[in-house]
């Protein structure tokens, strides 16, 4: 399959293949990080939006 892409590569198509490679590498790295993450960290991060322990006491923007 990749042989078809590389047979007729013009100069500007090299950029397309490089960008595709970077795109795939990024998501592969993110997937590996997801698999290696600890369950405790995932539970903590998933509960952050619901956690009320952080209270914004800055009232300087009120009129």
C-alpha distance (Angstrom), angle and dihedral (degrees) to the residues before:
residue distance angle dihedral
X1 . . .
X2 3.81 . .
X3 3.79 89.9 .
X4 3.81 88.6 69.3
X5 3.80 90.0 55.6
X6 3.78 95.4 47.7
X7 3.82 97.5 44.5
X8 3.79 96.6 69.8
X9 3.79 102.0 30.1
X10 3.77 114.1 152.9
X11 3.79 121.4 -165.9
X12 3.79 95.5 -93.3
X13 3.81 93.7 46.7
X14 3.80 90.8 64.2
X15 3.81 87.2 70.9
X16 3.78 89.9 53.7
X17 3.79 92.3 53.1
X18 3.81 92.3 45.7
X19 3.81 91.7 50.3
X20 3.81 90.2 48.5
X21 3.80 89.6 51.3
X22 3.81 92.2 49.9
X23 3.79 90.5 47.5
X24 3.80 92.7 51.2
X25 3.81 93.1 43.8
X26 3.81 91.2 52.3
X27 3.79 93.8 53.0
X28 3.80 92.8 43.1
X29 3.82 89.4 53.7
X30 3.82 91.0 47.8
X31 3.80 90.2 49.3
X32 3.82 91.7 50.7
X33 3.81 90.6 48.6
X34 3.80 89.0 50.9
X35 3.79 91.9 52.1
X36 3.82 92.6 47.7
X37 3.82 96.1 47.2
X38 3.79 118.7 109.6
X39 3.78 121.4 -112.7
X40 3.82 91.8 -128.0
X41 3.78 91.1 57.0
X42 3.81 91.9 48.2
X43 3.81 91.2 49.9
X44 3.80 91.2 49.0
X45 3.81 93.3 48.6
X46 3.82 93.2 46.0
X47 3.81 91.0 53.1
X48 3.81 95.8 48.1
X49 3.83 97.3 91.7
X50 3.81 89.9 52.8
X51 3.79 96.1 43.7
X52 3.82 111.8 107.3
X53 3.80 96.2 -169.5
X54 3.82 91.2 102.2
X55 3.80 111.4 74.3
X56 3.78 120.6 -178.8
X57 3.80 107.2 -133.6
X58 3.79 95.6 174.8
X59 3.81 106.7 116.1
X60 3.80 97.5 166.7
X61 3.82 92.9 107.7
X62 3.81 94.2 59.4
X63 3.78 117.6 99.7
